[in-house]
Amino acid sequence: MTASLNELLARLATAPLERSLDGVPAGVAQGIARARAAATQTWGLRAAAMLLVVVSGVAASGSLQASASINRSPFAAWSELAPSTLLQFGG
């Protein structure tokens, strides 16, 4: 097979296309539309996940702050040893 490069290129130029290129622009447009739809869905999912993280963080910090505000002293108002309760029972 000692055909010259020019002969091979001439045969390639005259050969019919294996596939019609008429549908390429439509296929590209469909691919772009699918990529945009997937990106929109992905951003929606990311936004929902971020909202879940923020809401659970706010809830957790609120519950931690509420439990941290309780005075653990034996003389706190809720304690049985608070001075106000000791005065009532002293007698």
PDB file of N, CA, C and O in Angstrom, chain B, residues numbered from 101:
ATOM      1  N   MET B 101       0.845  -1.156   0.000  1.00  0.00           N
ATOM      2  CA  MET B 101       0.000   0.000   0.000  1.00  0.00           C
ATOM      3  C   MET B 101       0.902   1.233   0.000  1.00  0.00           C
ATOM      4  O   MET B 101       1.247   1.782   1.047  1.00  0.00           O
ATOM      5  N   THR B 102       1.254   1.631  -1.166  1.00  0.00           N
ATOM      6  CA  THR B 102       2.157   2.761  -1.318  1.00  0.00           C
ATOM      7  C   THR B 102       1.444   3.949  -1.954  1.00  0.00           C
ATOM      8  O   THR B 102       2.047   4.677  -2.743  1.00  0.00           O
ATOM      9  N   ALA B 103       0.195   4.151  -1.629  1.00  0.00           N
ATOM     10  CA  ALA B 103      -0.553   5.273  -2.193  1.00  0.00           C
ATOM     11  C   ALA B 103      -0.018   6.564  -1.601  1.00  0.00           C
ATOM     12  O   ALA B 103       0.366   6.629  -0.433  1.00  0.00           O
ATOM     13  N   SER B 104      -0.006   7.577  -2.433  1.00  0.00           N
ATOM     14  CA  SER B 104       0.511   8.858  -1.935  1.00  0.00           C
ATOM     15  C   SER B 104      -0.540   9.530  -1.057  1.00  0.00           C
ATOM     16  O   SER B 104      -1.722   9.189  -1.082  1.00  0.00           O
ATOM     17  N   LEU B 105      -0.077  10.461  -0.311  1.00  0.00           N
ATOM     18  CA  LEU B 105      -0.959  11.179   0.608  1.00  0.00           C
ATOM     19  C   LEU B 105      -2.014  11.961  -0.161  1.00  0.00           C
ATOM     20  O   LEU B 105      -3.157  12.049   0.286  1.00  0.00           O
ATOM     21  N   ASN B 106      -1.661  12.521  -1.290  1.00  0.00           N
ATOM     22  CA  ASN B 106      -2.623  13.271  -2.094  1.00  0.00           C
ATOM     23  C   ASN B 106      -3.745  12.370  -2.600  1.00  0.00           C
ATOM     24  O   ASN B 106      -4.903  12.786  -2.621  1.00  0.00           O
ATOM     25  N   GLU B 107      -3.423  11.142  -3.007  1.00  0.00           N
ATOM     26  CA  GLU B 107      -4.457  10.205  -3.461  1.00  0.00           C
ATOM     27  C   GLU B 107      -5.395   9.835  -2.316  1.00  0.00           C
ATOM     28  O   GLU B 107      -6.609   9.766  -2.506  1.00  0.00           O
ATOM     29  N   LEU B 108      -4.843   9.599  -1.137  1.00  0.00           N
ATOM     30  CA  LEU B 108      -5.673   9.242   0.022  1.00  0.00           C
ATOM     31  C   LEU B 108      -6.596  10.396   0.414  1.00  0.00           C
ATOM     32  O   LEU B 108      -7.760  10.174   0.748  1.00  0.00           O
ATOM     33  N   LEU B 109      -6.085  11.614   0.375  1.00  0.00           N
ATOM     34  CA  LEU B 109      -6.915  12.761   0.699  1.00  0.00           C
ATOM     35  C   LEU B 109      -7.992  12.985  -0.347  1.00  0.00           C
ATOM     36  O   LEU B 109      -9.105  13.385  -0.006  1.00  0.00           O
ATOM     37  N   ALA B 110      -7.690  12.738  -1.602  1.00  0.00           N
ATOM     38  CA  ALA B 110      -8.690  12.877  -2.668  1.00  0.00           C
ATOM     39  C   ALA B 110      -9.797  11.853  -2.497  1.00  0.00           C
ATOM     40  O   ALA B 110     -10.971  12.174  -2.679  1.00  0.00           O
ATOM     41  N   ARG B 111      -9.433  10.610  -2.144  1.00  0.00           N
ATOM     42  CA  ARG B 111     -10.460   9.590  -1.899  1.00  0.00           C
ATOM     43  C   ARG B 111     -11.313   9.937  -0.688  1.00  0.00           C
ATOM     44  O   ARG B 111     -12.523   9.706  -0.680  1.00  0.00           O
ATOM     45  N   LEU B 112     -10.680  10.487   0.323  1.00  0.00           N
ATOM     46  CA  LEU B 112     -11.425  10.876   1.531  1.00  0.00           C
ATOM     47  C   LEU B 112     -12.385  12.018   1.229  1.00  0.00           C
ATOM     48  O   LEU B 112     -13.495  12.049   1.759  1.00  0.00           O
ATOM     49  N   ALA B 113     -11.973  12.947   0.390  1.00  0.00           N
ATOM     50  CA  ALA B 113     -12.829  14.082   0.055  1.00  0.00           C
ATOM     51  C   ALA B 113     -14.036  13.660  -0.756  1.00  0.00           C
ATOM     52  O   ALA B 113     -15.099  14.269  -0.633  1.00  0.00           O
ATOM     53  N   THR B 114     -13.905  12.649  -1.571  1.00  0.00           N
ATOM     54  CA  THR B 114     -15.029  12.200  -2.400  1.00  0.00           C
ATOM     55  C   THR B 114     -15.901  11.170  -1.704  1.00  0.00           C
ATOM     56  O   THR B 114     -16.991  10.862  -2.185  1.00  0.00           O
ATOM     57  N   ALA B 115     -15.452  10.641  -0.600  1.00  0.00           N
ATOM     58  CA  ALA B 115     -16.233   9.625   0.123  1.00  0.00           C
ATOM     59  C   ALA B 115     -17.455  10.283   0.749  1.00  0.00           C
ATOM     60  O   ALA B 115     -17.378  11.423   1.207  1.00  0.00           O
ATOM     61  N   PRO B 116     -18.587   9.572   0.774  1.00  0.00           N
ATOM     62  CA  PRO B 116     -19.798  10.142   1.402  1.00  0.00           C
ATOM     63  C   PRO B 116     -19.633  10.188   2.926  1.00  0.00           C
ATOM     64  O   PRO B 116     -18.895   9.400   3.516  1.00  0.00           O
ATOM     65  N   LEU B 117     -20.332  11.119   3.529  1.00  0.00           N
ATOM     66  CA  LEU B 117     -20.291  11.223   4.987  1.00  0.00           C
ATOM     67  C   LEU B 117     -20.990  10.016   5.600  1.00  0.00           C
ATOM     68  O   LEU B 117     -21.992   9.531   5.076  1.00  0.00           O
ATOM     69  N   GLU B 118     -20.456   9.548   6.697  1.00  0.00           N
ATOM     70  CA  GLU B 118     -21.059   8.393   7.357  1.00  0.00           C
ATOM     71  C   GLU B 118     -22.355   8.789   8.054  1.00  0.00           C
ATOM     72  O   GLU B 118     -23.249   7.965   8.249  1.00  0.00           O
ATOM     73  N   ARG B 119     -22.439  10.036   8.417  1.00  0.00           N
ATOM     74  CA  ARG B 119     -23.614  10.487   9.162  1.00  0.00           C
ATOM     75  C   ARG B 119     -23.960  11.886   8.695  1.00  0.00           C
ATOM     76  O   ARG B 119     -23.071  12.693   8.421  1.00  0.00           O
ATOM     77  N   SER B 120     -25.216  12.169   8.607  1.00  0.00           N
ATOM     78  CA  SER B 120     -25.649  13.489   8.200  1.00  0.00           C
ATOM     79  C   SER B 120     -25.398  14.468   9.338  1.00  0.00           C
ATOM     80  O   SER B 120     -25.641  14.151  10.502  1.00  0.00           O
ATOM     81  N   LEU B 121     -24.918  15.644   9.001  1.00  0.00           N
ATOM     82  CA  LEU B 121     -24.630  16.659  10.007  1.00  0.00           C
ATOM     83  C   LEU B 121     -25.783  17.646  10.170  1.00  0.00           C
ATOM     84  O   LEU B 121     -25.630  18.684  10.814  1.00  0.00           O
ATOM     85  N   ASP B 122     -26.934  17.322   9.586  1.00  0.00           N
ATOM     86  CA  ASP B 122     -28.079  18.226   9.661  1.00  0.00           C
ATOM     87  C   ASP B 122     -28.610  18.368  11.095  1.00  0.00           C
ATOM     88  O   ASP B 122     -29.098  19.437  11.462  1.00  0.00           O
ATOM     89  N   GLY B 123     -28.525  17.332  11.890  1.00  0.00           N
ATOM     90  CA  GLY B 123     -29.080  17.362  13.243  1.00  0.00           C
ATOM     91  C   GLY B 123     -28.130  17.872  14.305  1.00  0.00           C
ATOM     92  O   GLY B 123     -28.487  17.910  15.482  1.00  0.00           O
ATOM     93  N   VAL B 124     -26.920  18.267  13.914  1.00  0.00           N
ATOM     94  CA  VAL B 124     -25.930  18.689  14.910  1.00  0.00           C
ATOM     95  C   VAL B 124     -26.373  19.958  15.653  1.00  0.00           C
ATOM     96  O   VAL B 124     -26.302  19.981  16.882  1.00  0.00           O
ATOM     97  N   PRO B 125     -26.823  21.010  14.965  1.00  0.00           N
ATOM     98  CA  PRO B 125     -27.237  22.205  15.726  1.00  0.00           C
ATOM     99  C   PRO B 125     -28.379  21.933  16.699  1.00  0.00           C
ATOM    100  O   PRO B 125     -28.390  22.456  17.813  1.00  0.00           O
ATOM    101  N   ALA B 126     -29.335  21.115  16.278  1.00  0.00           N
ATOM    102  CA  ALA B 126     -30.447  20.788  17.178  1.00  0.00           C
ATOM    103  C   ALA B 126     -29.956  19.974  18.375  1.00  0.00           C
ATOM    104  O   ALA B 126     -30.407  20.183  19.501  1.00  0.00           O
ATOM    105  N   GLY B 127     -29.037  19.055  18.128  1.00  0.00           N
ATOM    106  CA  GLY B 127     -28.480  18.247  19.223  1.00  0.00           C
ATOM    107  C   GLY B 127     -27.691  19.092  20.204  1.00  0.00           C
ATOM    108  O   GLY B 127     -27.741  18.871  21.414  1.00  0.00           O
ATOM    109  N   VAL B 128     -26.954  20.072  19.668  1.00  0.00           N
ATOM    110  CA  VAL B 128     -26.188  20.973  20.544  1.00  0.00           C
ATOM    111  C   VAL B 128     -27.138  21.808  21.384  1.00  0.00           C
ATOM    112  O   VAL B 128     -26.912  21.993  22.580  1.00  0.00           O
ATOM    113  N   ALA B 129     -28.209  22.318  20.764  1.00  0.00           N
ATOM    114  CA  ALA B 129     -29.184  23.126  21.499  1.00  0.00           C
ATOM    115  C   ALA B 129     -29.856  22.306  22.596  1.00  0.00           C
ATOM    116  O   ALA B 129     -30.077  22.804  23.700  1.00  0.00           O
ATOM    117  N   GLN B 130     -30.179  21.056  22.295  1.00  0.00           N
ATOM    118  CA  GLN B 130     -30.782  20.191  23.312  1.00  0.00           C
ATOM    119  C   GLN B 130     -29.810  19.912  24.453  1.00  0.00           C
ATOM    120  O   GLN B 130     -30.203  19.879  25.619  1.00  0.00           O
ATOM    121  N   GLY B 131     -28.550  19.715  24.113  1.00  0.00           N
ATOM    122  CA  GLY B 131     -27.540  19.489  25.156  1.00  0.00           C
ATOM    123  C   GLY B 131     -27.375  20.696  26.057  1.00  0.00           C
ATOM    124  O   GLY B 131     -27.240  20.558  27.272  1.00  0.00           O
ATOM    125  N   ILE B 132     -27.386  21.881  25.462  1.00  0.00           N
ATOM    126  CA  ILE B 132     -27.280  23.107  26.264  1.00  0.00           C
ATOM    127  C   ILE B 132     -28.504  23.254  27.164  1.00  0.00           C
ATOM    128  O   ILE B 132     -28.377  23.619  28.333  1.00  0.00           O
ATOM    129  N   ALA B 133     -29.689  22.971  26.623  1.00  0.00           N
ATOM    130  CA  ALA B 133     -30.912  23.066  27.422  1.00  0.00           C
ATOM    131  C   ALA B 133     -30.887  22.084  28.589  1.00  0.00           C
ATOM    132  O   ALA B 133     -31.293  22.428  29.700  1.00  0.00           O
ATOM    133  N   ARG B 134     -30.409  20.859  28.341  1.00  0.00           N
ATOM    134  CA  ARG B 134     -30.311  19.875  29.445  1.00  0.00           C
ATOM    135  C   ARG B 134     -29.313  20.324  30.496  1.00  0.00           C
ATOM    136  O   ARG B 134     -29.548  20.157  31.693  1.00  0.00           O
ATOM    137  N   ALA B 135     -28.186  20.899  30.049  1.00  0.00           N
ATOM    138  CA  ALA B 135     -27.174  21.361  31.008  1.00  0.00           C
ATOM    139  C   ALA B 135     -27.722  22.509  31.859  1.00  0.00           C
ATOM    140  O   ALA B 135     -27.471  22.570  33.063  1.00  0.00           O
ATOM    141  N   ARG B 136     -28.472  23.419  31.226  1.00  0.00           N
ATOM    142  CA  ARG B 136     -29.061  24.527  31.996  1.00  0.00           C
ATOM    143  C   ARG B 136     -30.087  24.019  32.998  1.00  0.00           C
ATOM    144  O   ARG B 136     -30.128  24.485  34.136  1.00  0.00           O
ATOM    145  N   ALA B 137     -30.917  23.064  32.581  1.00  0.00           N
ATOM    146  CA  ALA B 137     -31.917  22.504  33.490  1.00  0.00           C
ATOM    147  C   ALA B 137     -31.249  21.799  34.665  1.00  0.00           C
ATOM    148  O   ALA B 137     -31.694  21.926  35.806  1.00  0.00           O
ATOM    149  N   ALA B 138     -30.188  21.061  34.386  1.00  0.00           N
ATOM    150  CA  ALA B 138     -29.472  20.366  35.462  1.00  0.00           C
ATOM    151  C   ALA B 138     -28.827  21.368  36.416  1.00  0.00           C
ATOM    152  O   ALA B 138     -28.824  21.158  37.629  1.00  0.00           O
ATOM    153  N   ALA B 139     -28.280  22.458  35.871  1.00  0.00           N
ATOM    154  CA  ALA B 139     -27.659  23.467  36.727  1.00  0.00           C
ATOM    155  C   ALA B 139     -28.705  24.141  37.606  1.00  0.00           C
ATOM    156  O   ALA B 139     -28.442  24.420  38.776  1.00  0.00           O
ATOM    157  N   THR B 140     -29.884  24.405  37.056  1.00  0.00           N
ATOM    158  CA  THR B 140     -30.953  25.023  37.841  1.00  0.00           C
ATOM    159  C   THR B 140     -31.386  24.101  38.975  1.00  0.00           C
ATOM    160  O   THR B 140     -31.572  24.543  40.108  1.00  0.00           O
ATOM    161  N   GLN B 141     -31.544  22.818  38.663  1.00  0.00           N
ATOM    162  CA  GLN B 141     -31.928  21.862  39.698  1.00  0.00           C
ATOM    163  C   GLN B 141     -30.842  21.738  40.757  1.00  0.00           C
ATOM    164  O   GLN B 141     -31.145  21.620  41.944  1.00  0.00           O
ATOM    165  N   THR B 142     -29.603  21.764  40.347  1.00  0.00           N
ATOM    166  CA  THR B 142     -28.498  21.649  41.296  1.00  0.00           C
ATOM    167  C   THR B 142     -28.474  22.844  42.233  1.00  0.00           C
ATOM    168  O   THR B 142     -28.289  22.683  43.440  1.00  0.00           O
ATOM    169  N   TRP B 143     -28.660  24.051  41.687  1.00  0.00           N
ATOM    170  CA  TRP B 143     -28.665  25.228  42.547  1.00  0.00           C
ATOM    171  C   TRP B 143     -29.854  25.223  43.494  1.00  0.00           C
ATOM    172  O   TRP B 143     -29.739  25.680  44.631  1.00  0.00           O
ATOM    173  N   GLY B 144     -30.988  24.714  43.045  1.00  0.00           N
ATOM    174  CA  GLY B 144     -32.139  24.598  43.933  1.00  0.00           C
ATOM    175  C   GLY B 144     -31.866  23.634  45.074  1.00  0.00           C
ATOM    176  O   GLY B 144     -32.237  23.891  46.219  1.00  0.00           O
ATOM    177  N   LEU B 145     -31.223  22.534  44.759  1.00  0.00           N
ATOM    178  CA  LEU B 145     -30.874  21.553  45.788  1.00  0.00           C
ATOM    179  C   LEU B 145     -29.858  22.135  46.761  1.00  0.00           C
ATOM    180  O   LEU B 145     -29.958  21.928  47.970  1.00  0.00           O
ATOM    181  N   ARG B 146     -28.882  22.860  46.231  1.00  0.00           N
ATOM    182  CA  ARG B 146     -27.889  23.493  47.106  1.00  0.00           C
ATOM    183  C   ARG B 146     -28.538  24.522  48.018  1.00  0.00           C
ATOM    184  O   ARG B 146     -28.195  24.610  49.197  1.00  0.00           O
ATOM    185  N   ALA B 147     -29.477  25.301  47.482  1.00  0.00           N
ATOM    186  CA  ALA B 147     -30.159  26.304  48.295  1.00  0.00           C
ATOM    187  C   ALA B 147     -30.982  25.643  49.391  1.00  0.00           C
ATOM    188  O   ALA B 147     -31.008  26.124  50.524  1.00  0.00           O
ATOM    189  N   ALA B 148     -31.655  24.542  49.062  1.00  0.00           N
ATOM    190  CA  ALA B 148     -32.440  23.830  50.075  1.00  0.00           C
ATOM    191  C   ALA B 148     -31.536  23.250  51.161  1.00  0.00           C
ATOM    192  O   ALA B 148     -31.879  23.298  52.342  1.00  0.00           O
ATOM    193  N   ALA B 149     -30.398  22.710  50.776  1.00  0.00           N
ATOM    194  CA  ALA B 149     -29.469  22.160  51.763  1.00  0.00           C
ATOM    195  C   ALA B 149     -28.917  23.267  52.662  1.00  0.00           C
ATOM    196  O   ALA B 149     -28.788  23.080  53.872  1.00  0.00           O
ATOM    197  N   MET B 150     -28.590  24.419  52.069  1.00  0.00           N
ATOM    198  CA  MET B 150     -28.075  25.530  52.862  1.00  0.00           C
ATOM    199  C   MET B 150     -29.141  26.040  53.827  1.00  0.00           C
ATOM    200  O   MET B 150     -28.833  26.367  54.973  1.00  0.00           O
ATOM    201  N   LEU B 151     -30.392  26.111  53.372  1.00  0.00           N
ATOM    202  CA  LEU B 151     -31.473  26.541  54.250  1.00  0.00           C
ATOM    203  C   LEU B 151     -31.641  25.571  55.416  1.00  0.00           C
ATOM    204  O   LEU B 151     -31.867  25.997  56.549  1.00  0.00           O
ATOM    205  N   LEU B 152     -31.532  24.280  55.149  1.00  0.00           N
ATOM    206  CA  LEU B 152     -31.636  23.283  56.211  1.00  0.00           C
ATOM    207  C   LEU B 152     -30.510  23.452  57.229  1.00  0.00           C
ATOM    208  O   LEU B 152     -30.745  23.355  58.434  1.00  0.00           O
ATOM    209  N   VAL B 153     -29.300  23.700  56.759  1.00  0.00           N
ATOM    210  CA  VAL B 153     -28.158  23.886  57.654  1.00  0.00           C
ATOM    211  C   VAL B 153     -28.348  25.138  58.509  1.00  0.00           C
ATOM    212  O   VAL B 153     -28.080  25.119  59.710  1.00  0.00           O
ATOM    213  N   VAL B 154     -28.810  26.221  57.890  1.00  0.00           N
ATOM    214  CA  VAL B 154     -28.990  27.472  58.635  1.00  0.00           C
ATOM    215  C   VAL B 154     -30.087  27.323  59.680  1.00  0.00           C
ATOM    216  O   VAL B 154     -29.917  27.750  60.821  1.00  0.00           O
ATOM    217  N   VAL B 155     -31.212  26.720  59.301  1.00  0.00           N
ATOM    218  CA  VAL B 155     -32.323  26.558  60.252  1.00  0.00           C
ATOM    219  C   VAL B 155     -31.917  25.662  61.413  1.00  0.00           C
ATOM    220  O   VAL B 155     -32.220  25.968  62.566  1.00  0.00           O
ATOM    221  N   SER B 156     -31.236  24.561  61.122  1.00  0.00           N
ATOM    222  CA  SER B 156     -30.822  23.682  62.225  1.00  0.00           C
ATOM    223  C   SER B 156     -29.758  24.352  63.088  1.00  0.00           C
ATOM    224  O   SER B 156     -29.714  24.116  64.295  1.00  0.00           O
ATOM    225  N   GLY B 157     -28.903  25.180  62.499  1.00  0.00           N
ATOM    226  CA  GLY B 157     -27.917  25.916  63.292  1.00  0.00           C
ATOM    227  C   GLY B 157     -28.567  26.931  64.212  1.00  0.00           C
ATOM    228  O   GLY B 157     -28.165  27.086  65.365  1.00  0.00           O
ATOM    229  N   VAL B 158     -29.575  27.623  63.697  1.00  0.00           N
ATOM    230  CA  VAL B 158     -30.289  28.599  64.528  1.00  0.00           C
ATOM    231  C   VAL B 158     -31.014  27.885  65.658  1.00  0.00           C
ATOM    232  O   VAL B 158     -30.997  28.345  66.800  1.00  0.00           O
ATOM    233  N   ALA B 159     -31.648  26.768  65.345  1.00  0.00           N
ATOM    234  CA  ALA B 159     -32.363  26.023  66.382  1.00  0.00           C
ATOM    235  C   ALA B 159     -31.399  25.497  67.445  1.00  0.00           C
ATOM    236  O   ALA B 159     -31.691  25.560  68.639  1.00  0.00           O
ATOM    237  N   ALA B 160     -30.266  24.985  67.012  1.00  0.00           N
ATOM    238  CA  ALA B 160     -29.292  24.452  67.969  1.00  0.00           C
ATOM    239  C   ALA B 160     -28.710  25.560  68.832  1.00  0.00           C
ATOM    240  O   ALA B 160     -28.549  25.384  70.040  1.00  0.00           O
ATOM    241  N   SER B 161     -28.390  26.703  68.225  1.00  0.00           N
ATOM    242  CA  SER B 161     -27.819  27.778  69.035  1.00  0.00           C
ATOM    243  C   SER B 161     -28.843  28.354  69.995  1.00  0.00           C
ATOM    244  O   SER B 161     -28.499  28.753  71.108  1.00  0.00           O
ATOM    245  N   GLY B 162     -30.099  28.401  69.573  1.00  0.00           N
ATOM    246  CA  GLY B 162     -31.148  28.889  70.475  1.00  0.00           C
ATOM    247  C   GLY B 162     -31.351  27.963  71.663  1.00  0.00           C
ATOM    248  O   GLY B 162     -31.538  28.424  72.789  1.00  0.00           O
ATOM    249  N   SER B 163     -31.313  26.658  71.415  1.00  0.00           N
ATOM    250  CA  SER B 163     -31.496  25.721  72.518  1.00  0.00           C
ATOM    251  C   SER B 163     -30.283  25.720  73.439  1.00  0.00           C
ATOM    252  O   SER B 163     -30.429  25.564  74.652  1.00  0.00           O
ATOM    253  N   LEU B 164     -29.095  25.891  72.881  1.00  0.00           N
ATOM    254  CA  LEU B 164     -27.901  25.950  73.723  1.00  0.00           C
ATOM    255  C   LEU B 164     -27.889  27.219  74.566  1.00  0.00           C
ATOM    256  O   LEU B 164     -27.496  27.195  75.732  1.00  0.00           O
ATOM    257  N   GLN B 165     -28.316  28.315  73.977  1.00  0.00           N
ATOM    258  CA  GLN B 165     -28.331  29.562  74.723  1.00  0.00           C
ATOM    259  C   GLN B 165     -29.385  29.518  75.822  1.00  0.00           C
ATOM    260  O   GLN B 165     -29.165  30.059  76.906  1.00  0.00           O
ATOM    261  N   ALA B 166     -30.520  28.884  75.563  1.00  0.00           N
ATOM    262  CA  ALA B 166     -31.564  28.782  76.582  1.00  0.00           C
ATOM    263  C   ALA B 166     -31.082  27.921  77.750  1.00  0.00           C
ATOM    264  O   ALA B 166     -31.358  28.232  78.909  1.00  0.00           O
ATOM    265  N   SER B 167     -30.364  26.841  77.446  1.00  0.00           N
ATOM    266  CA  SER B 167     -29.889  25.995  78.532  1.00  0.00           C
ATOM    267  C   SER B 167     -28.707  26.637  79.257  1.00  0.00           C
ATOM    268  O   SER B 167     -28.487  26.358  80.436  1.00  0.00           O
ATOM    269  N   ALA B 168     -27.951  27.483  78.580  1.00  0.00           N
ATOM    270  CA  ALA B 168     -26.820  28.133  79.218  1.00  0.00           C
ATOM    271  C   ALA B 168     -27.257  29.276  80.121  1.00  0.00           C
ATOM    272  O   ALA B 168     -26.515  29.683  81.014  1.00  0.00           O
ATOM    273  N   SER B 169     -28.465  29.798  79.890  1.00  0.00           N
ATOM    274  CA  SER B 169     -28.911  30.926  80.698  1.00  0.00           C
ATOM    275  C   SER B 169     -29.439  30.496  82.071  1.00  0.00           C
ATOM    276  O   SER B 169     -29.669  31.343  82.935  1.00  0.00           O
ATOM    277  N   ILE B 170     -29.630  29.205  82.276  1.00  0.00           N
ATOM    278  CA  ILE B 170     -30.097  28.725  83.588  1.00  0.00           C
ATOM    279  C   ILE B 170     -28.955  28.846  84.577  1.00  0.00           C
ATOM    280  O   ILE B 170     -27.846  28.377  84.322  1.00  0.00           O
ATOM    281  N   ASN B 171     -29.226  29.464  85.684  1.00  0.00           N
ATOM    282  CA  ASN B 171     -28.228  29.640  86.728  1.00  0.00           C
ATOM    283  C   ASN B 171     -28.133  28.344  87.532  1.00  0.00           C
ATOM    284  O   ASN B 171     -29.129  27.906  88.109  1.00  0.00           O
ATOM    285  N   ARG B 172     -26.987  27.741  87.579  1.00  0.00           N
ATOM    286  CA  ARG B 172     -26.789  26.459  88.251  1.00  0.00           C
ATOM    287  C   ARG B 172     -26.335  26.628  89.711  1.00  0.00           C
ATOM    288  O   ARG B 172     -25.851  25.677  90.325  1.00  0.00           O
ATOM    289  N   SER B 173     -26.482  27.772  90.231  1.00  0.00           N
ATOM    290  CA  SER B 173     -26.064  28.036  91.601  1.00  0.00           C
ATOM    291  C   SER B 173     -27.034  27.392  92.595  1.00  0.00           C
ATOM    292  O   SER B 173     -28.228  27.300  92.308  1.00  0.00           O
ATOM    293  N   PRO B 174     -26.553  26.950  93.739  1.00  0.00           N
ATOM    294  CA  PRO B 174     -27.476  26.403  94.739  1.00  0.00           C
ATOM    295  C   PRO B 174     -28.382  27.474  95.329  1.00  0.00           C
ATOM    296  O   PRO B 174     -29.377  27.157  95.982  1.00  0.00           O
ATOM    297  N   PHE B 175     -28.044  28.735  95.105  1.00  0.00           N
ATOM    298  CA  PHE B 175     -28.865  29.820  95.621  1.00  0.00           C
ATOM    299  C   PHE B 175     -29.709  30.484  94.542  1.00  0.00           C
ATOM    300  O   PHE B 175     -30.196  31.597  94.738  1.00  0.00           O
ATOM    301  N   ALA B 176     -29.890  29.812  93.401  1.00  0.00           N
ATOM    302  CA  ALA B 176     -30.710  30.352  92.323  1.00  0.00           C
ATOM    303  C   ALA B 176     -32.172  30.352  92.763  1.00  0.00           C
ATOM    304  O   ALA B 176     -32.542  29.677  93.724  1.00  0.00           O
ATOM    305  N   ALA B 177     -32.989  31.111  92.055  1.00  0.00           N
ATOM    306  CA  ALA B 177     -34.389  31.264  92.442  1.00  0.00           C
ATOM    307  C   ALA B 177     -35.163  29.957  92.352  1.00  0.00           C
ATOM    308  O   ALA B 177     -36.118  29.762  93.103  1.00  0.00           O
ATOM    309  N   TRP B 178     -34.785  29.076  91.469  1.00  0.00           N
ATOM    310  CA  TRP B 178     -35.509  27.814  91.310  1.00  0.00           C
ATOM    311  C   TRP B 178     -35.054  26.772  92.321  1.00  0.00           C
ATOM    312  O   TRP B 178     -35.723  25.751  92.484  1.00  0.00           O
ATOM    313  N   SER B 179     -33.946  26.996  92.999  1.00  0.00           N
ATOM    314  CA  SER B 179     -33.367  26.008  93.886  1.00  0.00           C
ATOM    315  C   SER B 179     -34.137  25.933  95.204  1.00  0.00           C
ATOM    316  O   SER B 179     -34.706  26.922  95.668  1.00  0.00           O
ATOM    317  N   GLU B 180     -34.140  24.754  95.785  1.00  0.00           N
ATOM    318  CA  GLU B 180     -34.777  24.575  97.095  1.00  0.00           C
ATOM    319  C   GLU B 180     -33.978  25.253  98.189  1.00  0.00           C
ATOM    320  O   GLU B 180     -34.491  25.506  99.279  1.00  0.00           O
ATOM    321  N   LEU B 181     -32.695  25.552  97.891  1.00  0.00           N
ATOM    322  CA  LEU B 181     -31.854  26.200  98.880  1.00  0.00           C
ATOM    323  C   LEU B 181     -31.773  27.710  98.676  1.00  0.00           C
ATOM    324  O   LEU B 181     -30.921  28.366  99.275  1.00  0.00           O
ATOM    325  N   ALA B 182     -32.625  28.254  97.861  1.00  0.00           N
ATOM    326  CA  ALA B 182     -32.607  29.697  97.629  1.00  0.00           C
ATOM    327  C   ALA B 182     -32.946  30.411  98.935  1.00  0.00           C
ATOM    328  O   ALA B 182     -33.759  29.917  99.715  1.00  0.00           O
ATOM    329  N   PRO B 183     -32.340  31.555  99.176  1.00  0.00           N
ATOM    330  CA  PRO B 183     -32.609  32.263 100.432  1.00  0.00           C
ATOM    331  C   PRO B 183     -34.081  32.586 100.644  1.00  0.00           C
ATOM    332  O   PRO B 183     -34.543  32.596 101.785  1.00  0.00           O
ATOM    333  N   SER B 184     -34.826  32.849  99.586  1.00  0.00           N
ATOM    334  CA  SER B 184     -36.238  33.180  99.746  1.00  0.00           C
ATOM    335  C   SER B 184     -37.014  31.990 100.255  1.00  0.00           C
ATOM    336  O   SER B 184     -37.952  32.175 101.030  1.00  0.00           O
ATOM    337  N   THR B 185     -36.669  30.768  99.858  1.00  0.00           N
ATOM    338  CA  THR B 185     -37.387  29.601 100.343  1.00  0.00           C
ATOM    339  C   THR B 185     -36.943  29.229 101.756  1.00  0.00           C
ATOM    340  O   THR B 185     -37.737  28.701 102.536  1.00  0.00           O
ATOM    341  N   LEU B 186     -35.698  29.496 102.084  1.00  0.00           N
ATOM    342  CA  LEU B 186     -35.225  29.186 103.441  1.00  0.00           C
ATOM    343  C   LEU B 186     -35.879  30.107 104.469  1.00  0.00           C
ATOM    344  O   LEU B 186     -36.129  29.699 105.603  1.00  0.00           O
ATOM    345  N   LEU B 187     -36.153  31.333 104.076  1.00  0.00           N
ATOM    346  CA  LEU B 187     -36.788  32.257 104.999  1.00  0.00           C
ATOM    347  C   LEU B 187     -38.235  31.870 105.276  1.00  0.00           C
ATOM    348  O   LEU B 187     -38.746  32.132 106.365  1.00  0.00           O
ATOM    349  N   GLN B 188     -38.887  31.262 104.327  1.00  0.00           N
ATOM    350  CA  GLN B 188     -40.297  30.888 104.509  1.00  0.00           C
ATOM    351  C   GLN B 188     -40.410  29.742 105.488  1.00  0.00           C
ATOM    352  O   GLN B 188     -41.366  29.673 106.259  1.00  0.00           O
ATOM    353  N   PHE B 189     -39.439  28.837 105.465  1.00  0.00           N
ATOM    354  CA  PHE B 189     -39.550  27.657 106.321  1.00  0.00           C
ATOM    355  C   PHE B 189     -38.872  27.853 107.673  1.00  0.00           C
ATOM    356  O   PHE B 189     -39.029  27.026 108.571  1.00  0.00           O
ATOM    357  N   GLY B 190     -38.135  28.920 107.818  1.00  0.00           N
ATOM    358  CA  GLY B 190     -37.462  29.144 109.107  1.00  0.00           C
ATOM    359  C   GLY B 190     -38.477  29.658 110.135  1.00  0.00           C
ATOM    360  O   GLY B 190     -39.391  30.405 109.785  1.00  0.00           O
ATOM    361  N   GLY B 191     -38.334  29.307 111.247  1.00  0.00           N
ATOM    362  CA  GLY B 191     -39.389  29.809 112.042  1.00  0.00           C
ATOM    363  C   GLY B 191     -39.284  29.863 113.433  1.00  0.00           C
ATOM    364  O   GLY B 191     -40.216  30.305 114.105  1.00  0.00           O
TER     365      GLY B 191
END
